[in-house]
Amino acid sequence: SSGINAEYGGTTTGDDAQPRVSSGGSRRGVSSAKKGKESKKAAAKEPTEGGETEQKNQEAQVYTEAKSYVVFEVALEKPLVSKRPPEELAAKVAEYIPKRESLTKHKCGADEAVAEYQKQIGEVANFVLNEYRQKFGGDAEGSIANEVIDERKRVLIYDLNSSGKYFAFKEQLKQSVVKVVREKFFKTSAFSSDNELHQFLSELYVFLVDQMHQGVSGVFSLQHKTTPLPSPLDVDSLIHFAKEAELNQNYELAAVYYQERLAMDQNSSGAWFDYGCFSLLVGNVSKAGECFRECLALDQKHLLGLLMYGVVCIMEERYDVAETFFEDAACVQPNNYLAWTVLGLFYDSRDNDIGAEMAFLEANKNFSEEKGSIFLSSAEQLLKLHSYNLVESALSHELLSSPKCLNQEYYLLLAELHMAKGELAAAEGYVKQATVLDHTNPAAWALLGHILYLGGESKAARDNYERTLSYESPAPDTHSIRLRLASIYLQLQQYTAARNMFLLACRDSPSCITWLGVGISCYRLGELKEAEQALSEANILNNTDPEVWGYLSLVCLKTARKLEAEQSYRYALRVGLKDPDLLSEIESIQREVGFGDAGF
């Protein structure tokens, strides 16, 4: 079906519909229409051509003054532009990405195999202990002569062998040992030589004996077992840490967090999607395509996955494939304005004017005007997904649709786009235009602060961040503002302000970065106890951060703890401490106190 609006005509459905005249939703248009009919009858009585023309002009003037309009509603049996049915689109997507069954989770990894072995050792040890007590009672061995102990062991072993219990114990342990060999040593094939066999058996024996001791000590330990602390790195924490690393442009660390999230659950379509968007951010288009394909293999109706894989196809100039995925996204969620807007932007880029008009019409049907326009709202979402080409296209359409009434949101999105592309001068110009339109919007000043921060203008960025936080209404993403403002305070040696700002960030969104900031600030202020507490908390959240270990080494040097200072320094080097200033400071204090490096 298709709808067409015309300036003149009538409301009709089929051949028998009657025209409907409207004027802004009031009855004025109806009265105007009646007056028009009366004027028309009067004009029919005029015999002269000039008089008839004058009457017609008067009739038209009545409609013009009343601002009347006529709407035609036409129902077509078939669409004017042929469309592929949803079934065909879904089939084409399946051709590109076949649907997979979710991977069965591996129930027995290396840790599980070792734990099972220790458990079986504990059960056997308990059984042997019960056998011993039944035969010899519960006397403590410390009060018995060595000869008696040896005799009891001989008797016990003989009884276990003669009764078949020893064989039962061996069979009980055999399966767990096989699992250890497979999962821990990855040995499933035959040995190529006797030397290889003897070497393997030697390593296996040492490992099994060591694990046996741990299993037995766990059974006979007199200490109360402590409940292990839950890991702080759940899915939400990993996402938060990855975004923080992106904010600091530490993309290597961000990639680690995204990969750890995937390691937790490779069947998560959302985890693959987020990793794909990150890959787009760092410019790895092929990796992004792989991630979006995995996302869609797990969930073929993942709307954003369909759209972003289409974006990757555009970047790779595979336009036919991109069209298939964009159209399928619109079929998966026909009431989603973003899917229709993206499809319209794609059609427009391929000079398909009819398709673009149809898609934008559908987008507007499913869009709430309270949110602004389909182009601004879509640009905002696509900017977060790092689809900069489509963002630019959406903002261009917004400019063409309302060139004389561009609002602040348009200039802020344009500034954010240029900032993401590294064009800081242009971004600063657009954000200043936005502040002229509304100087009370904290988001504008926050964005200006980000632009200046990336440009290395620390003091100017500090002023804008402080202005942003002074407003009663909170700015979007306050955490990033506090994080960058606190780091500026550190650079400017305003350590008290830095500590307080980092503590505010810790209160709302604790992370290794925020606690490290608190630790550095406290260390510079001479508050060594508080510094160590903060650094320890940072170390719990990320025990591979070299800077955390470096500052822990400094604290230990200042508090004359030789062993811990050396261990912290050694580990800092192991995990890759490369900050020349921090290394120089550590080495200087090591020479001053005479310890801290095992080489001394």
N, C-alpha and C positions, 0 to 999 in steps of 0.2 A: 504494500500500500504506500501511497505517497500523498502528501498534503501540499497545496499550492496556495499562496496568498496573492490576490490581485487587487488592484486599486479600484476597479469597477467590476460589477457583475452581481451575482446572487448566490445564496447558499443553496447548494444542490447536492443530492445524493441520487445517482442514476439520472433517469430522464424526467421524473415527475416532481423533483424538489422545487420548492419556491424560494425566491430570493429573500435574504434577510439583511436589513439595513441597520447599522449600529453607529453610535456616536459616543465613544468613550465610556460605554456602559450605562448611559442614561436614556430616557425616553425622548430626548430632544430630537434625535435622528428620525424617530417615527413621525413626530409632528412636522418636521421639515419635509419628510417624504410626502405627507398629505398636502402640504402647501404646494409642493412641487407639482403634484398631480392636478390641483386646481388651476395652477398657473398654466400648465400644459393644455388643459381644456380651453382656457381663455385664449391661449395663443392659437389654438386651432381655428378659432372664429375669425382671426385676422386674415384678410385676403392678400395683403402685400407681403413681398419677400423680405423687405427691410424690417417690417414690423415683426415678422416671424423670427428673424434673427435676434432682434432685441429681446423678445420674450424668452428665447432659449438662453441668452446670456444671463437674464435675470434668474432663470431657473437654476443655472449652474452656480450663480452667486449665492443662492440660498444654501446649497449643499456645501459650498466652500466655507461660508461663514459658520455653518453648524459643525464644521470639521467632520463631516460624515465619511464613512468608508463602507465598502461592501466586501464580505469575505466569501470566497468560494471554497467549499469542502468537496473535493473530488475523490471518490474511492475507485481505485483501479483494480482490475482483476489480476493483473500481472505487473511487477515492478518495471519502471521505465529502464532502469539499469539492472541487468541480470546479475544476480548474486549467487555465489556458491552456497549450497545448503550446509548447515552446521555439521552434518554427518560426513560430508566430503572433506571439510576442513579438518575435522578431528582425525580422519583417516590419513590425511597428508602429514599431519604432525606426527602421527604414529610411525609413518615411514621414516621420518628423520630421527625420532627418538623413540625406540620401542619401549613399552612399559615393562618395568622389571618388578619382580617380587622383592619384597624387603629382605635384605640379607639376614640370615639366621645368626643371632649373636653367638659368638664363640664362648662356650660355657667353661672351657678349661684352658686358661692361659698359663704362663710360666708361674706366676705368683700363686694361682689357684692350685697348680700341681704340687708346688712345694708345701703349701699350707695343708693339702690333703695328706701328703707324706708325713708331715709333723703330727697331724691328727691321728693317723694310724699308729705311729710310733707311741704316742701318748696312750692310746687304747691298749696296745700290747704291754706297755710298761705297767699300766694299772692292773692288768690281768696277772702279770708275773708277780707283782707286789702282793696281790690277794692270795696267790698260790703260796708264796713264801710265808705269809702270816698264818695261813691255815696249817702249815706244816710245823712252823717253828715259833709261832706266837708273835707278839709285837714288841719284843725286846729291842732296845736301841743297840746298834752295832758297836757303838763306842765302849760299851761295858762288857763286850765279849772278846775273848782271846782270838788272835788272828788264825790260829789253827782251827778253831771251831767255825769261824766264818768261811774258811776255805772248804771245810768238809760240807757245810750247808750248801754252798754253791754247787759242789760236785753232785750232791744228792738231788738238788733241785733240777739241775740240767739233765741228769739221768731220768728223773721222773717225767720231765717235759718231753724227752725223746721217746721214751718207752710208751708213753700214753698217746703219742701222735699230736700232742698240742704244739710241739715245736714246728711240725710240718704245717699245721693250721696257721700258726703265726706267719710262717714264710709265705704261704699262699695269700694271706691277708695283706701283706706288704708288697707282694709282687706287682699288683696292678698299679699301685701308687708310684712304684719305682719306674715302671714302664712309662707312665705319664710324665715323670720328671725327665726321663731320657728324651722323650719326644718334644716336650714343650720347652724345657730349659736348655737342653743341649742340641735340639733340632736334629737328632740322629734318627733316621728312619731307613737308611740304606745299609748294605753290607760293607764290611771293612775291606780295604784294598790290600792290606798287609797285616802281618802279625804285630809288627811294631806299632802300627796305628791302633790296633785293638788293645795292646797293652797300655799304650799312652792314654787311650780313652778310659779304660777300666781304672787306671790310677787316678785320673781326674774325678771320675764318678765316685770312686770310693771315698776320696777326701771330702767331696761335697756332701755325700750322704751321711758320713760320720758327723760332719759339722752340723748338719740339719737335725741329725738324731739327738745330738747334745741339746740343741735348742728345744726340740720337742719334749725331751725328758725333763729339762729344767723348767719348762712350762708346766708340767704335771706336778713336779715336786716342789715348786716355788712356794715359800711360806709367805711371800708378800702378796698383798691384795692387788688384783689386776686392775689397772686404771683404764677407763674408757677412752679410746683414742679420740682426739679432737676432730670434729668434722672438717673436711677440706674447705678452705674459703673460696676455692675456685669452682663455683658452680657456673651454670650457663650464663646467668645474668651478670655475674662478676666478670666473666671472660669477655662478654660483649662490652661492658663498661670499660675494662682495661684496654681493650683494643681501640675503642673510640678515643680514649685518653692518649694512647700512643700516636694515633693519627693526628690528634690536635698538636702534639709536640713534633710532628713530622718524623717520628721514629717508626718508619714503615716496617723495618725489619722486626721490631718487637711486636708491632700490631699483627704481622703475618703469623708470628708464633702463637699469639692468642687465638686467632681464627683457626689455626691448624689444631690447637689443643681442643677447641670446641668440636671440631669434626672428629677428633679422636674419641671424644666422649660418646658421640652418636653419629655414625656415618649414614644412618637412615633418616636424618633430619633434613628435610628439604629447605627449611629456613636457614640452617647452618651453611649449606651449599650456596644459597642465594646471597647471604651476607658476604661470604668469601668472594663470590663473583663480583659484587659491587666494589669491594675493596680492590680487587684486581684491576677493575676499570680505573679506579682512583690512581693507581700507580702506573697505569698505562700498559698493563699486560692484557691485551685484548684476547689473545688466544687462550690464556688461562681463564679469563672471565667466561669465554664461550664454553669451556669444559665444565666450569662450575654450574652455569645455568642449565646445561644439558643434564647434569647429574640431578639438579633440582627438579627438572621436568620429568626425568625418568622415575623419580619417586612420587611426584604429584603432577600429573599432566594438566590439572586445572589450576595450577599456581599462577594467578593472574600476573603478578609482577615478574615472575619468572618468564612467562610468555612474552611480555613486553620487552624485558631486558635482553632476552635472546634475540628478539627482532632488532633491537638496537645494535647488538654485536654484528648481526648479519648486514646491517646497513654499513657499519664501519668496514666490513670485509667485502662490501659491494656485491653482496648476494641478495639482490633486491626482491627476487621472486620468493625466496625463502622467508625474507622479512615480512613480506605482504601476507604470507600464509599464517605466520604466527600472530601478527597484529589482528588479522581478521578472526582468528580463533579466539584471541583474548576477548574481542567484542562479543563473540558467541558464548563464551564461557560465563561472562557476566554482562548480559545485555543492558543492565541498568546502571552500569558503572561509567561515569562521564569520562574518567581518565582513559579508559580503553578506547572510547570513541574519539576523544581528542587526539590521542597519539595516532590512531588510524587516519584521522583527517590530516594531521601534519605530514604523515607519510605520503598520503595521496597527493597533497599539495606539492611536496618535493618532487613527485613523479609527474607533475602537470596533469593530474587527473582531477580536473575542476569539479566535475559532477560528483565523483566519489567523495571529494573533500567536503563539498557543500552538504551532502547527505550525512556524512559522519559528524560534522559540527552541529547539524540540526539535531541529531540523536543525542549528542553530548549535552546540548542546552536543555533538551527535554528532561534529562536526568540530573540536572544541576540546580542547586538552590542559589538563587540570585543573591542571597544574604552573604554568601562567601566571596562575592566579587564577580569574576568572570572565569569561564572555563580555561582561558589561556593563562591567567595569573595563577590560578590554583594548580593547574597541571605543571606549570613551570616550577612552582615551589616544591612539588613532590619529586619531579624529575631531577631537580638540583641536588636533592639528598641522595639520589641514586647515581650521581655523577654522569648523567646523560646530557652533556653540555650542548651537543648539536641540537637536540630536540628542545632544550630550554631556550636556546637562541631563537629557534623557529617560533616557539610559542610567544615569546616576548615581541617578536616582529609582528605577529598577527594582532597582538594587543595594541601595538602602536598604530596599525592600520585601521583597526576597528574603532578606536577612540583617540585620535591624535591630539585633540584639544582639551581632553579632560583626563590626562594621565595622573594617577594618584601616587602617593608615597610608596605604596607597596611595589609598584612597577620599578621605580628607581632603586629601591633596596634590592630587589631581585636582580636587576641589571648589575648593580655594584657587586653583589655576591658572586655572580657569574664571572665577572672580570677578575675578581679576587681569586676564585678557584683556578682560573686559567693563568694566574701569575701576572696579570696586567694591573698592577697596583695603582698607577697614576690615573688610569681611566676609572677604576673602581672608586678611588677617593673623590673624583669629580662628581660621579653619580650619587654617592652617598651624601655629599654636601648639598646637592639639589634636593635630596629627600629631607634633610634637616631644615631647609628653607620652608618646605610645605608644612612641616610639623616639628617644631623644635622640642616638644615634650615627649617624644616617643623614645624610650630608652633603647629600643632595638637599633635605632639608627646610630646612636652614639656608641653602642657596643660594637656594631659593625665597623664604624670608623676606627675604633680602638684596635680591632683585629687587623685592619689594613695597615695601620701605622706600626703595629707590633711586628708584622711580617716584613715591613720595610726597614726595620731596625731603629725606628724612632721611639725609643723606650719612654722617655719623659712625656712626649705628647700622647702616647698610648696610655700611659698611667693616668693622665688627666681625664681622658675620655672614659676609661674604665671606672674611675672614681665618680665621675658624673653619672654614669649609668647606674651604679649601685646606690646613689643618693636618692633616686626617684622612689616614690612610694609603690608604684606598680612595678613588679619584678620584670626584668628583661628575660627573653628566652635564653635557655642554656646558661644559667647563672654560674654553673660549675666551671665552665671553660673561662669565663671572665675572671673568677676568683683565682683560678690556677695560673693564668697568665699575669694577672696583677701581682700575685705573690712572687712569681719568678722575677718580675721587674724589681720588686722591693729587694730581693736578694742581690740582683745585679747592682743596685744603687746602694747596697750595704745598709738598708733600712731593715735591720734584722727583727726588731720587735714587731713592726708592721707585717713583715713577711710571715713570722710565726703565727700571728693572730689570723691572718688571711688563710694560711694553710690549714689551721685548726678548724676554721669555718668550713673549708672544703672537706676535711676529714669527717666533720659532724654529719654532713649530708651524703657524701659519696666517698667513703674511705677507700684508698688504694695505695699501692706501693709508692706512687709518685707523690701523693699528698703527705704520707707519713715521712717519706724521705725529706720533703721540704721542711716539715716540722723539725726533723732531726738535725738538718744542716743549720737551720736558724738557731736552734737551742745551742748547738755546738759553738757557733760564732758568738753567742751571747755568754758563753762560759757555763751554761747549764748542762753539765755533762751527764748527770743522772737522767734528766728529762730527755736529753739527746739519745742516750742509749735505749731508753724505753721506746721512743718513736722509731728509731732505726730497727729495733727488734721487731716491731709491728710491721714495718715495711718488709723485713726479711721473711716474715711468715707469709705475706701475700705474694712475694716473688723472691725466692732464694737464689736467683741467678742474676740479680742486678749488680753489676760490678761496682757502681757508685755507692750502693748501700754497704757493701763489704769494705770499701775504701774508707768510708767515714767511721764504720765500726772499728777498723784498725786504728784510726786516729784517736777515738775515744779510749781504746785500750792502752795506747801509748801514753795518753795524758793521765790515765789512772794507774800506771805502772803495773799492768797485767801482761807480763812478757809472753807467756804461752798463747793467750788469746789474741794478742796483737800480731804475733807471727802467723797464727792460723788464719786470721781474717785477711791479712795482707797476701798470704799465699793463695787463698781462695779468690781474692779480688783479681789477682793476675790470671788465675786459671779460667775465670769466666770472662776475661777480656777487658780489664780496666785499661782505657786508653787516654783518659783525660790528662793531658800533660801537666796542668796546674795542680791537680789533685795528687798525681804521682810525685811531683816535685815536693809538695808540702809533706807528704808522708815520709819520703826519703830524708828530708831535712830534719824532721822530728826524730826519726830513727837514729840519725847521727848524733843528735843532741842528747838523747837518753841512753844511747848505746845498746839498744836491742830493738826487736821488731822485725828483723830480717834474719832468716836462718843463716845467711852468709856472714853475719857478724861473728 
